[in-house]
Amino acid sequence: MSIEQRSVAGLSQGAIVRKRFFGHRGAVISLIVFALLVILAYSSVGTVIGGSGSYKIDPATGQLVIDGFRIPGWWNKDWWTRYDIVNGRQPTITLWPFSLGEHPFGQDDLGKDMFARVMRGTQQSLVVVFLAGILATVIGSVIGAVSGFYRGFIDSALMRFTDVIIIIPILVLGAVLAVTYGGNAVTIGVLLGALAWTGLARLVRAEFLALREREFVDAARVAGASDSRIIFKHILPNTVGVIVVNATLLMSAAILIEVSLSFLGFGIRPPDISLGQLINEYQGAFSTRPWLFWWPGVFIIIIALCINFVGDGLRDAFDPRQKRVPNFNGPWQEMRRWWAARGADRVGADVTAGQPDDPADGRR
């Protein structure tokens, strides 16, 4: 058996995928960072469920609040209230000794807390990412599966429809539809998911064209299985690697498209906020108050990189051609062999020095 075969001997396919994925350090670290980012965004400032998303006056307190059912978080400030200016609007976070202060990410010109605004923008961007990724994955998988399985007229019609969607610039069409149907996170996510499935559909179609000629498909036909059962129970599970990997790529592309739409003013609109909207709003403060621009940009980069690294780890885990052979010639292995050989030579020399002379070989 080869080294690769011995490493996965006796393991199921799911166990092999898990072992390969958790062996990818970059993917595991990115998954942990992404999970911590999601927990931080939703636990810090809470979230709002339902409602119109616009401002209203709370009859009990007389203060301005967001319409909808709000779940509070552990941070005592929100993203719409104007607070007294502290520390000249500069960030109050300190690393040593660690302290968040009153406004760890600073304040904008109106005194709003940037930490709360960035956390709320991260929530909205994550909603867009997951909605767009899930919807595009479902649409692309179904269209690609039906097209590759039936071929003929159905294949031609679905692929020509895919070509029509491909030639339309997604940024332009997304901007038009966002302006027409409203600029909130759910609407933007659904619109992007309804437009970003074309590449996945072509990849799934190619996989189905190859898999439909395999012996297990012929056996399923002989056993009397219906077309839908063959598609969704026999062939589609064998394309899960392609689907999962491309779903992560779609999610990373969705956040960049959402940022672009919000930066141009066609995405999520006030009173709600997103990371792209924050960059658009504070781009003029880049030279004088850079923290207003950098914090949203840092979170955008972190989300995009984490999703891409997780997708890279999933690709290595699902693709059998991506084999990780143990490296026996790395620098640490070379150093260990050199040290072991040096120790063996030293021990051998000590043993030889301690032996008496042998008169039989004529040497002293």
N, C-alpha and C positions, 0 to 999 in steps of 0.2 A: 504494500500500500504506500502511496505517496504521502508526503507530509500533510497536504491538504485533506486527504481522505482520512488519515488517522485523527486529525483534529476534530472531525465531525462524525466519526464513526458512532453508530448507535443513537444518533440524535434525529428527532423529527424535523420536518421542514421549518416549522415555527421556531423550534429551539435553535436551529442553525441561523435563521434570520436574526433572532435576538442576540445570539453570541457574536455574530459579525457586526451588528449595530453597536452593541456595548463595547466592542473592541475598537471602535472608531472614537478616539478621544475627543476630537473636535466636535463631533455630533453630540456626544454625551454632554460635554461642557455647554454647548449651545442650547441643548434642550433644558438643562438646569437653569441657565441664565434666562431663557425665555419664560420658563415657568415662574421664576422669581419676579420677572418683570410684570407678568400678568397678575400675580398676587399683589404686588405693590400697587399697580394701577387701580385695581378694584377695591382693595382694602383700605387704601389711604383716604380718598375723598368720597368713597361710596359711589353709588350710581343712581340713575333715575329710570323708573320703569313706567311705561305708558305716558299718557298726557300728550299735549301738543308740543312740548319742548320750548315754549315761549315763556316770557316772564309774566308773573302775576303778583299781586299784593296778598300776602298772608293776612287774612282777617283777624287772626288771633294776636299776631305780633305787629302787624302793620309794616313788615319788612318785605323787600323784594325777594321773591323765590322763583324757582323753576317749576312750571306746571308739570304735574305727574307725581307718582309715588316715589319718594326719595329714600334710599337706604343709606344711612350715614356711615362714615368710616372713622378711623382713628385720628385723622388729621382734623383739627378744629377750625379749618378755614375752607371756604368754597371757592368756586371759580368765577363767580359773578359779582361778589361784594367788593366794594372799595374800602380799603383799610388805611389807617394812618401810616404815613411814610416813616419807615424805619431804616436806619443805616444808609440813608441817601439812595434808597431803592436798590442797593447792591445786595448780592447774595449774603446771607448770614451763616451759611454752613461752614463749619470748621472741621478739619480732619484730626487735629491733635491739640487739645483733647476733643474728641468727636462730639459735635453738637449741631443740631439742625437750626436752632435759633427761631426767630419769628417768621422769617421768609427765606427758607434755604436756597431757593432759586432766584431770589430777588423779587422786585415789584415792577409793574409797568408804569406808564405815565399817569394812569388813573389810580394807582395804588392797589391794583388787583394782585393777588398772590400768584406768582408764576409757577410754583410747585403744584398748586391745585389745578391751574390751567393746563400744565403739561400732562398731568395725570389724566385729566378728563379728555384731552386730545389723544392720548395713548389709548384710552378706552374706545373712543370712536374709531380710530384707525384699526384697532384690533377687530372691532365688529365688521368693518368693511372687509378686512383680510379674510376672516373666517367665512362670511357669507359668500363672497366672491369665489373663494377656493372651493367650498362645498358645492355651490350651484354649478360652477364651470366644470367640476369633476363629474357630476352626475350627468349633465347634458352631453359633454364630450364623450363619456364612456358609452352612453346609450346610443348616440348617433354613430360613433365609430364601430360599436359592436354590431348593430343592425346592418350597417353598410358593408362591413367586411364579411359577414356571415351569408347574406343573401346575394350579394354582387348584382350583376345585371342592371336592370332599370333602376332598382332601388338604390344601388350603389352610385350610379351616375347622378340621380336626382339629389341625393344627400350631399355628395361631394361638390356638385355645382352650387348648391346652397351654401356650403362651407366656403367655397371660393368667393362668393358674393360678400359674406361677412368678413373675410380676410382682407379684401381690397378696401374696405371702409376703414378709415383711420379711427381707432378705438378712442383716442383722446378727443377727437372732434365730435364723434357720435355720442360719447359719454357726456360731454359738456352740454350738448343740445338736449339730451334726454334728462339730464340732471336739472337744467333750468326749467324744463317743461313740467316734470313730475315732482319737483321739490328737492331741496338739498339737505337731506338728513342721512345718517349713516346707513340705515336699513335700505333706503332707496338707492344710494350710491353702490352699496354692496350687491344688491340684486341686479342693477344695471350692468355692473362690471362682470358679474358672473354670467349674465346672459350674452355677453360679447366676447369673453376670453376663452371659450372652449374649443376653438378651431384647431389649434395645434395638438391638443390631446386627442381630439376625434381622429385626426389623421394617424397618430401613433397607434391608437387602439385598433383602427381599421387594418393597419399593416400587420399587427400581431394576430388578428383574427384570420386574415388571409393565409397566414402560415399555419395556424393551429387547426383550422377547420379541415385540413387534409390529414390530420394525425389519426392514428389507429383508435385512440380512445373515443374520438368523435364518431367514427364508423361503428364502434361497438355500442355506443349509446343509441344510434339510429336503429341498429338491428334489434336492440332491446325495446324499441317502441317509444323512446323518449320524444317529447314534443320539441319544436324548435326553440321555444322560450326556455325550456329546461336545459337544453344543450347550451344555449347562449349564456344563461345566468348561473347555471350550476356546474357546467363542465369547462367551458372555454374561458369565461370571464375571470374565474379565480386564478387561472394561469397567467393573466395579464396584470395581476395586482401590483407587481413590481413597477411596471411602467406607469400605472395609474397613480400610485402613491408618490413616486418621485416627481412626476410632473405636477401633481397637486401642490406640492411644496413650492415648486417653481412658479406656479400660478399665484400662490399666496404672496410670495415675495414681489412679484410683478404688480400685484393688485395694490399693495401699499404705496409703491412708487407712483402708480397711476392716480391713486387717490390724492397723494401729496401734490402731484402736478395739477389736478383739477382744482383743489383747494387753493393752491398758489395762484392760479389764474382767476380765482373768484367764481368758479363754476361748481365747486364741490359742496362740502358741508358749510352751511351759512349760519351766521349769528341768529339767535343767541347761543347756539351750540358751537363747539369749536373742535378742531382737529389739529394734528401736528402740522400739516401743510398750511392751514389757515394761520397758525401762529407764525410760521416763517414768513408768510406773505404780509402779515400785519406788522411785523417788527423788522422787516428787511432794511428799512431806513435807519434803524438804530444799530446797525452792525458796527459802525466805526466809533460810536459814542457809548453805547450800552450793549456790548457784544453778548452778554449773558442772556438777553432776551431772544437772540437768534440761535445761540449755540445749543441751549438745552433741548429745544424741539428737534434740532438736527441730530444731536447725539442719540436720542431715542429712536429716530427713524433709522439711523445706521445700525443700531443694536438689533432692532426687530428684523431688518432685512438680512443682516449677516447671520443671525441665529437661524432664521428659516432656511437660508441657503445652505448652511453647514449641516442642518438636520437632513435636508434633502440629499446632500452629498453622502451622508452616512446611510440613508435608506437605499440609495443607489448601490453602494457597495454591499449592503446586506442582501438585497433581492437579486442582484445580478450575479449569476454563478461565474461569469467571466472575470469579475473583480475579486481576485484571490489575493489574500495577504499571506505571503510566504515568510516564515521567520527569517530575519536577517542575521546571519552568522558572521558577517564581515563588518559590522558596525564598529564605531570607535570604541565603545565600551567593551565589546567582545574582544577586540584586538588588544586592548589594555589588560583585560583579565588574562588572556592567553600569554601575553608577554610577562606579566607578573608571576603567573604560575610556572612558566618555563624558567624564569630567573630564580625563583625559589627552589625549583628542582635542581638546577645547576649548582646552587649554593649548597644544598644538602648533599649532593653527590660529591662535591669537592671536599666537604668536611669529612664525609665517610672515607674517602680515599686518603686524606691526610692522616687519619687515625689508624690506618692499617699498617702492619709491619712490612718490612721489605721482603720480597719474594725472591730468594736466590735462584729459583728455577728459570726465571725469565731474563736474568743477567742485568737487571736494572736496579738502581738504588733510589 
